């Protein structure tokens, strides 16, 4: 259950369970104190990202207790201790304690194996005590262990949770990290020496950022069937708006799920490492609860639109979940899945309003979105090449695939323009446009825009998501306005 590490810079090594030479030892908790995360959740999501069967394996392991579950999750996961979100204020406190000649110990309910890795990485602990496969070192059990190890009032304890109260009760000094006011009162009531530390807390802005509201722009596609059919009524607008809200909430639940599954890859990414969960701005436990809460909230807006729309949303959630767990690591299939998810939004808009979808609209959508999905992968490969990597992190593509993925994006994009050109010359276009020839301007704009997106991506200037890039890009905004102008001209002139 413990490992005694040499103290950084001294080469000293304590052995067995001998009493430490220094009278007062700083004992530090791990989850929520040393790191702004929880290793139980970290190991769960890391293992889940590798195998979708993990929840069943975890349930079986839990039969033998929490300690057995933690060890099983540790064995199945691959948590990168270097990139974990450490509480820098806490780390600095420990370093100062060391500099003044004090001894330190890491005591945690997390598994011993991971605790040892963290201690080895930081190099600031003389001792490491964690849970074994049979013993969960938490609460009263941790207090009893530390009393046996250091004696009553023989150590200073730094923690962050109610479970630490039994430990603070026997410590020479209680150091708390980000406690609630009510829990601070309970610690103060213990009567000993107390120091309350406050490190940066999670803001409401971080939770909003985790929902990725900028990605909701994609859900505007649910309005396309209504606009394409020229059925702008209060009823269709209301139905499309409900579909938009439902898609936004359900999509956000999947974005959070994807962030949980991609923690390791995101922390290694130059931009994605700033995402709220990856950076520790939102606790991984809160992120875990956000997934079902957002899904249930979204489904509340799904029900008024009927059973068919519910099936479409269920399909969307199933495909996005499959994408997060498996498909995104399979080359080409991942691009097809992304293209399908864009198109599902258009299908949902038609289902919500009862407007039939034309073959032309579906064909144009699938090719255009395939191109955008390929550009998304191309951007990741270009970033990987610039960083000297051989593969895109968490993907099955090699940087040598850049020419192939470029050709895929270009071919699909230009085919979407061809579909538009064929539509202009079809009898169907006369149903909605008085001057179809005006639509040829849309073809020219699309040819330019797709070509420019490819060039921007090759130069390494593309955002992780081409849709988000397009929204912020002035040239893309002008292209969009031109498309609207040509469409309006064909319908009204």
C-alpha positions as CSV (number, residue, x, y, z in Angstrom):
1,X,0.0,0.0,0.0
2,X,3.0,2.3,0.2
3,X,6.2,3.2,-1.5
4,X,8.9,5.3,0.2
5,X,10.6,7.5,-2.4
6,X,13.9,9.3,-2.0
7,X,13.5,12.9,-1.2
8,X,14.2,15.2,-4.1
9,X,17.8,16.4,-4.0
10,X,18.8,14.5,-0.9
11,X,19.1,10.9,-1.9
12,X,17.7,9.8,1.5
13,X,15.5,6.8,1.6
14,X,13.2,5.8,4.5
15,X,12.4,2.1,4.6
16,X,9.5,0.0,5.8
17,X,7.2,1.6,8.3
18,X,9.9,3.2,10.5
19,X,8.9,6.5,12.0
20,X,10.2,9.4,10.0
21,X,13.1,11.4,11.4
22,X,11.4,14.8,11.0
23,X,8.8,15.5,13.7
24,X,6.3,17.3,11.5
25,X,5.5,16.0,8.1
26,X,3.3,17.6,5.4
27,X,0.8,15.0,4.2
28,X,-1.0,15.9,1.0
29,X,-4.2,14.4,-0.5
30,X,-4.2,13.8,-4.3
31,X,-7.7,14.1,-5.9
32,X,-9.0,17.6,-5.7
33,X,-6.0,18.8,-3.8
34,X,-2.8,18.1,-5.6
35,X,-4.6,17.8,-8.9
36,X,-7.8,19.5,-10.2
37,X,-9.2,16.1,-11.1
38,X,-10.2,12.7,-9.8
39,X,-8.1,9.7,-10.8
40,X,-11.1,7.3,-10.4
41,X,-12.8,9.2,-13.2
42,X,-9.6,9.7,-15.1
43,X,-8.9,6.0,-15.2
44,X,-12.5,5.2,-16.1
45,X,-12.7,7.4,-19.1
46,X,-9.2,6.5,-20.3
47,X,-10.2,2.8,-20.2
48,X,-13.6,3.5,-21.7
49,X,-12.0,5.2,-24.6
50,X,-10.1,2.0,-25.3
51,X,-13.0,-0.4,-25.0
52,X,-16.8,0.2,-25.0
53,X,-17.2,-2.9,-22.8
54,X,-15.5,-1.1,-19.9
55,X,-18.7,-0.3,-17.9
56,X,-19.5,-4.0,-17.7
57,X,-16.0,-4.8,-16.6
58,X,-16.1,-2.1,-14.0
59,X,-19.4,-3.4,-12.6
60,X,-18.0,-6.9,-12.2
61,X,-14.8,-5.5,-10.5
62,X,-17.0,-3.4,-8.1
63,X,-18.3,-6.6,-6.6
64,X,-14.9,-7.0,-4.8
65,X,-15.1,-3.4,-3.5
66,X,-13.9,0.1,-4.5
67,X,-10.2,-0.7,-4.0
68,X,-10.4,-3.6,-6.5
69,X,-12.3,-1.4,-8.9
70,X,-9.6,1.3,-8.7
71,X,-6.8,-1.2,-9.4
72,X,-8.7,-2.7,-12.3
73,X,-9.3,0.7,-13.9
74,X,-5.6,1.6,-13.3
75,X,-4.5,-1.6,-15.1
76,X,-6.9,-1.0,-18.1
77,X,-6.2,2.8,-18.5
78,X,-3.2,4.8,-19.7
79,X,-3.4,8.1,-17.8
80,X,-0.6,10.5,-18.7
81,X,0.5,11.8,-15.3
82,X,2.6,14.5,-16.9
83,X,-0.3,16.3,-18.5
84,X,-2.7,16.1,-15.5
85,X,-4.1,19.4,-14.3
86,X,-2.0,20.1,-11.2
87,X,-3.0,22.7,-8.6
88,X,0.1,24.9,-9.1
89,X,-0.6,26.8,-5.8
90,X,-0.5,23.5,-3.9
91,X,2.6,22.3,-5.7
92,X,4.3,25.6,-4.9
93,X,3.3,25.2,-1.2
94,X,4.8,21.7,-1.1
95,X,8.1,22.9,-2.8
96,X,8.4,25.7,-0.2
97,X,7.9,23.2,2.6
98,X,10.7,21.1,1.1
99,X,13.0,24.1,0.7
100,X,12.6,24.8,4.4
101,X,13.7,21.3,5.3
102,X,10.4,19.7,6.0
103,X,9.4,16.2,4.9
104,X,6.4,15.5,2.7
105,X,4.1,12.5,2.0
106,X,1.4,11.8,-0.5
107,X,-1.6,10.0,1.0
108,X,-4.5,9.2,-1.3
109,X,-7.5,7.0,-1.9
110,X,-6.3,6.7,-5.5
111,X,-4.5,3.5,-6.5
112,X,-0.9,3.2,-5.3
113,X,0.5,2.6,-8.8
114,X,-0.8,5.9,-10.1
115,X,0.2,7.7,-6.9
116,X,3.8,6.5,-7.4
117,X,3.9,7.7,-11.0
118,X,2.7,11.2,-9.9
119,X,5.2,11.4,-7.1
120,X,8.0,10.3,-9.4
121,X,7.0,12.9,-11.9
122,X,6.9,15.8,-9.4
123,X,9.9,14.7,-7.3
124,X,8.6,16.5,-4.2
125,X,7.4,13.7,-2.0
126,X,9.5,11.6,0.5
127,X,6.7,9.0,0.9
128,X,3.7,7.7,-1.1
129,X,0.7,6.0,0.4
130,X,-2.2,4.9,-1.8
131,X,-5.0,2.3,-2.0
132,X,-4.0,-1.3,-2.7
133,X,-6.1,-3.8,-4.5
134,X,-7.8,-4.7,-1.2
135,X,-7.7,-1.5,0.9
136,X,-9.3,1.8,0.1
137,X,-7.2,4.5,1.9
138,X,-9.9,7.0,2.6
139,X,-11.6,8.7,5.5
140,X,-11.4,7.0,8.8
141,X,-9.1,4.3,7.3
142,X,-6.6,7.0,6.1
143,X,-6.8,8.7,9.5
144,X,-6.0,5.4,11.3
145,X,-3.1,4.7,8.9
146,X,-1.6,8.2,9.4
147,X,-1.9,8.0,13.2
148,X,0.0,4.7,13.1
149,X,2.6,6.1,10.7
150,X,3.2,9.5,12.2
151,X,1.3,9.6,15.6
152,X,-1.4,12.0,16.8
153,X,-0.5,15.6,15.9
154,X,2.6,14.3,14.2
155,X,1.8,15.7,10.8
156,X,0.1,18.5,8.9
157,X,-2.6,17.4,6.5
158,X,-3.7,19.2,3.3
159,X,-7.1,18.0,1.9
160,X,-10.2,19.2,0.2
161,X,-13.3,17.1,1.1
162,X,-15.6,16.1,3.9
163,X,-13.9,12.6,3.9
164,X,-10.8,14.3,5.2
165,X,-12.5,15.4,8.5
166,X,-11.2,12.3,10.5
167,X,-7.7,13.1,9.3
168,X,-7.8,16.8,10.2
169,X,-9.1,15.8,13.6
170,X,-5.8,14.1,14.5
171,X,-3.5,16.4,12.5
172,X,-1.2,19.0,14.0
173,X,-2.6,21.5,11.5
174,X,-5.4,21.4,8.9
175,X,-4.8,22.9,5.5
176,X,-7.9,23.0,3.4
177,X,-8.2,23.6,-0.4
178,X,-11.3,25.2,-1.8
179,X,-13.7,24.1,0.9
180,X,-17.3,25.3,1.0
181,X,-18.1,27.8,3.8
182,X,-20.1,25.1,5.7
183,X,-17.3,22.6,5.6
184,X,-14.8,25.3,6.6
185,X,-17.0,25.9,9.7
186,X,-16.8,22.2,10.6
187,X,-13.0,22.2,10.2
188,X,-12.7,25.3,12.3
189,X,-14.8,23.6,15.0
190,X,-12.2,20.9,15.4
191,X,-10.3,23.4,17.4
192,X,-6.8,22.9,15.9
193,X,-4.6,25.1,13.8
194,X,-6.3,25.7,10.5
195,X,-5.2,27.3,7.2
196,X,-7.7,27.7,4.3
197,X,-6.3,27.9,0.8
198,X,-8.3,29.1,-2.1
199,X,-7.2,28.3,-5.7
200,X,-9.0,29.4,-8.8
201,X,-12.6,28.1,-8.9
202,X,-14.7,26.9,-11.8
203,X,-16.8,29.8,-13.3
204,X,-20.1,29.6,-15.1
205,X,-18.2,30.6,-18.3
206,X,-16.2,27.4,-18.1
207,X,-19.4,25.3,-18.1
208,X,-20.8,27.3,-21.0
209,X,-17.6,26.8,-22.9
210,X,-17.8,23.0,-22.3
211,X,-21.2,23.0,-24.1
212,X,-19.4,24.5,-27.2
213,X,-22.2,26.9,-28.1
214,X,-20.3,28.0,-31.2
215,X,-20.9,24.5,-32.5
216,X,-24.6,25.0,-32.4
217,X,-24.3,26.9,-35.6
218,X,-24.2,23.6,-37.3
219,X,-27.7,22.9,-36.1
220,X,-29.0,25.8,-38.2
221,X,-29.1,23.1,-40.9
222,X,-32.5,22.0,-39.4
223,X,-34.0,25.1,-41.0
224,X,-32.7,24.2,-44.5
225,X,-35.8,22.0,-45.5
226,X,-38.2,24.9,-44.5
227,X,-36.1,27.4,-46.5
228,X,-35.5,25.1,-49.5
229,X,-39.2,24.4,-49.8
230,X,-40.1,28.1,-49.3
231,X,-42.5,27.2,-46.5
232,X,-41.9,30.0,-44.1
233,X,-44.9,29.8,-41.8
234,X,-45.2,30.3,-38.0
235,X,-45.8,26.5,-37.6
236,X,-42.8,25.3,-39.6
237,X,-40.6,28.0,-37.9
238,X,-41.7,26.9,-34.4
239,X,-41.1,23.2,-35.3
240,X,-37.7,24.0,-36.7
241,X,-36.8,26.1,-33.6
242,X,-37.7,23.2,-31.3
243,X,-35.6,20.9,-33.4
244,X,-32.7,23.4,-33.2
245,X,-32.9,23.5,-29.4
246,X,-33.1,19.7,-29.1
247,X,-30.2,19.2,-31.4
248,X,-28.1,21.8,-29.6
249,X,-28.6,20.2,-26.1
250,X,-28.1,16.6,-27.3
251,X,-25.1,17.7,-29.4
252,X,-23.6,19.4,-26.3
253,X,-24.0,16.2,-24.3
254,X,-22.0,14.4,-27.0
255,X,-19.4,17.1,-27.0
256,X,-18.8,16.7,-23.3
257,X,-18.7,12.9,-23.7
258,X,-16.1,13.3,-26.5
259,X,-14.0,15.6,-24.2
260,X,-14.1,13.0,-21.5
261,X,-13.0,10.2,-23.9
262,X,-10.3,12.4,-25.5
263,X,-8.7,13.8,-22.3
264,X,-5.3,12.4,-23.1
265,X,-5.3,13.5,-26.7
266,X,-6.7,17.0,-25.9
267,X,-4.1,17.6,-23.2
268,X,-1.4,16.9,-25.8
269,X,-2.9,19.2,-28.3
270,X,-1.7,22.9,-28.5
271,X,-5.2,24.3,-28.5
272,X,-7.5,21.6,-27.2
273,X,-5.6,21.4,-23.9
274,X,-7.4,24.6,-22.9
275,X,-10.8,23.0,-23.1
276,X,-12.5,23.2,-19.6
277,X,-12.3,19.5,-18.7
278,X,-8.9,18.9,-20.1
279,X,-7.5,21.9,-18.3
280,X,-9.2,21.1,-15.0
281,X,-11.4,24.2,-15.1
282,X,-14.3,21.9,-14.8
283,X,-13.9,18.8,-12.6
284,X,-14.1,15.5,-14.4
285,X,-16.8,14.4,-12.0
286,X,-19.0,17.4,-13.0
287,X,-18.3,16.7,-16.7
288,X,-19.4,13.1,-16.2
289,X,-22.8,14.3,-14.8
290,X,-23.2,16.9,-17.5
291,X,-23.6,14.2,-20.2
292,X,-26.9,12.6,-19.0
293,X,-28.3,16.0,-17.8
294,X,-27.9,17.6,-21.2
295,X,-29.2,14.5,-23.0
296,X,-32.4,14.5,-20.8
297,X,-32.9,18.2,-21.3
298,X,-32.6,17.8,-25.1
299,X,-35.1,14.9,-25.1
300,X,-37.6,17.2,-23.4
301,X,-37.7,19.3,-26.6
302,X,-37.7,16.2,-28.8
303,X,-41.0,14.7,-27.5
304,X,-43.4,17.5,-28.8
305,X,-42.1,16.8,-32.4
306,X,-43.3,13.2,-32.5
307,X,-42.0,9.7,-32.7
308,X,-40.3,10.1,-36.1
309,X,-38.2,13.0,-34.9
310,X,-37.4,11.0,-31.8
311,X,-36.0,8.2,-33.9
312,X,-33.9,10.7,-35.9
313,X,-32.5,12.1,-32.7
314,X,-31.9,8.6,-31.3
315,X,-30.0,7.8,-34.5
316,X,-27.9,10.9,-34.2
317,X,-27.0,10.2,-30.6
318,X,-26.1,6.6,-31.4
319,X,-23.9,7.5,-34.3
320,X,-22.2,10.3,-32.4
321,X,-21.5,8.0,-29.5
322,X,-20.2,5.3,-31.8
323,X,-18.0,8.0,-33.4
324,X,-16.6,9.0,-30.0
325,X,-16.0,5.5,-28.8
326,X,-14.8,3.8,-32.0
327,X,-15.4,5.3,-35.5
328,X,-13.1,8.4,-35.0
329,X,-10.2,6.0,-34.8
330,X,-11.0,4.4,-38.2
331,X,-9.7,6.1,-41.3
332,X,-12.3,7.1,-43.9
333,X,-15.2,5.7,-41.9
334,X,-14.7,8.6,-39.5
335,X,-15.1,11.1,-42.4
336,X,-18.2,9.3,-43.6
337,X,-19.7,9.4,-40.1
338,X,-19.1,13.1,-39.8
339,X,-20.6,13.8,-43.2
340,X,-23.6,11.7,-42.2
341,X,-24.0,13.6,-38.9
342,X,-24.2,16.9,-40.8
343,X,-26.8,15.4,-43.2
344,X,-28.9,14.0,-40.3
345,X,-29.5,17.6,-39.2
346,X,-31.2,18.3,-42.5
347,X,-33.2,15.1,-42.3
348,X,-34.3,16.1,-38.8
349,X,-35.5,19.5,-40.0
350,X,-37.6,17.7,-42.7
351,X,-39.0,15.3,-40.1
352,X,-39.8,18.0,-37.6
353,X,-41.8,20.0,-40.1
354,X,-43.1,17.2,-42.3
355,X,-41.5,18.6,-45.4
356,X,-40.3,16.0,-47.9
357,X,-36.6,16.2,-48.8
358,X,-35.4,16.2,-52.4
359,X,-32.8,13.9,-53.7
360,X,-30.9,17.0,-54.9
361,X,-30.7,18.5,-51.4
362,X,-29.5,15.2,-49.9
363,X,-26.9,14.6,-52.6
364,X,-25.5,18.1,-52.4
365,X,-25.4,17.9,-48.6
366,X,-23.6,14.6,-48.3
367,X,-20.8,15.6,-50.8
368,X,-20.3,19.0,-49.3
369,X,-20.2,17.8,-45.8
370,X,-17.8,14.9,-46.7
371,X,-15.5,17.6,-48.1
372,X,-15.7,19.6,-44.8
373,X,-15.1,16.5,-42.7
374,X,-12.0,15.6,-44.9
375,X,-10.8,19.2,-44.4
376,X,-11.1,18.8,-40.6
377,X,-8.9,15.7,-40.8
378,X,-6.5,17.4,-43.1
379,X,-6.1,20.3,-40.6
380,X,-5.2,17.8,-37.9
381,X,-2.6,16.1,-40.1
382,X,-1.0,19.4,-41.1
383,X,-0.8,20.4,-37.4
384,X,0.8,17.0,-36.6
385,X,3.3,17.4,-39.4
386,X,4.2,20.9,-38.1
387,X,4.8,19.4,-34.6
388,X,7.0,16.7,-35.9
389,X,4.5,14.0,-35.2
390,X,4.1,10.9,-37.5
391,X,0.3,10.5,-36.8
392,X,-2.6,12.7,-35.7
393,X,-3.1,12.2,-32.0
394,X,-6.0,9.8,-31.4
395,X,-6.6,9.2,-35.1
396,X,-5.5,6.4,-37.6
397,X,-4.0,8.7,-40.2
398,X,-0.4,9.3,-40.9
399,X,1.1,12.6,-42.1
400,X,1.9,10.8,-45.3
401,X,-1.8,10.6,-46.0
402,X,-2.1,14.4,-46.5
403,X,-2.2,14.1,-50.4
404,X,-4.9,11.4,-50.2
405,X,-7.1,13.3,-47.8
406,X,-6.6,16.5,-49.8
407,X,-7.8,14.7,-52.9
408,X,-10.8,13.3,-51.0
409,X,-11.8,16.8,-49.8
410,X,-11.3,18.4,-53.2
411,X,-13.2,15.7,-55.1
412,X,-16.2,15.6,-52.8
413,X,-16.3,19.4,-52.7
414,X,-16.3,19.8,-56.5
415,X,-18.9,17.0,-56.9
416,X,-21.2,19.0,-54.6
417,X,-20.9,21.9,-57.0
418,X,-21.6,19.5,-59.9
419,X,-24.8,18.4,-58.1
420,X,-25.8,22.0,-57.7
421,X,-25.2,22.6,-61.5
422,X,-27.3,19.6,-62.4
423,X,-30.1,20.8,-60.1
424,X,-30.1,24.2,-61.8
425,X,-30.8,22.4,-65.1
426,X,-33.5,20.1,-63.7
427,X,-37.3,20.6,-64.0
428,X,-37.5,20.6,-60.2
429,X,-35.8,24.0,-59.9
430,X,-38.7,25.7,-61.7
431,X,-41.0,25.0,-58.8
432,X,-39.1,27.4,-56.5
433,X,-37.1,29.8,-58.7
434,X,-38.3,32.2,-61.4
435,X,-34.8,32.9,-62.7
436,X,-32.8,29.6,-62.3
437,X,-29.8,31.0,-64.2
438,X,-29.0,33.3,-61.2
439,X,-28.1,30.1,-59.3
440,X,-25.0,29.7,-61.5
441,X,-23.5,32.3,-59.3
442,X,-23.7,30.0,-56.3
443,X,-21.7,27.4,-58.2
444,X,-18.9,29.9,-58.9
445,X,-18.8,31.0,-55.2
446,X,-18.7,27.4,-54.0
447,X,-15.8,26.6,-56.4
448,X,-13.9,29.5,-55.0
449,X,-14.7,28.9,-51.4
450,X,-13.9,25.2,-51.4
451,X,-10.6,25.8,-53.2
452,X,-9.6,28.5,-50.7
453,X,-10.5,26.3,-47.7
454,X,-8.1,23.7,-49.0
455,X,-5.3,26.2,-49.5
456,X,-5.8,27.7,-46.0
457,X,-5.7,24.2,-44.5
458,X,-2.5,23.3,-46.3
459,X,-0.9,26.4,-44.9
460,X,-1.8,25.3,-41.4
461,X,-4.2,28.2,-40.8
462,X,-7.4,26.2,-40.4
463,X,-9.2,25.9,-37.1
464,X,-9.9,22.4,-35.7
465,X,-13.4,22.7,-37.2
466,X,-13.8,24.2,-40.7
467,X,-17.4,25.3,-39.9
468,X,-16.2,27.4,-36.9
469,X,-13.4,28.8,-39.1
470,X,-15.9,29.8,-41.8
471,X,-18.1,31.6,-39.3
472,X,-15.2,33.7,-38.1
473,X,-13.5,34.2,-41.5
474,X,-14.4,37.4,-43.3
475,X,-14.0,36.0,-46.8
476,X,-16.3,33.1,-45.9
477,X,-18.9,35.5,-44.6
478,X,-18.8,37.4,-47.9
479,X,-19.2,34.1,-49.8
480,X,-22.2,33.3,-47.7
481,X,-23.8,36.6,-48.4
482,X,-23.2,36.2,-52.1
483,X,-24.9,32.8,-52.0
484,X,-27.9,34.3,-50.3
485,X,-28.0,37.1,-52.8
486,X,-27.9,34.7,-55.8
487,X,-30.6,32.5,-54.3
488,X,-32.8,35.5,-53.6
489,X,-32.2,36.8,-57.1
490,X,-33.2,33.5,-58.6
491,X,-36.4,33.4,-56.6
492,X,-37.6,37.0,-56.7
493,X,-36.4,38.5,-60.0
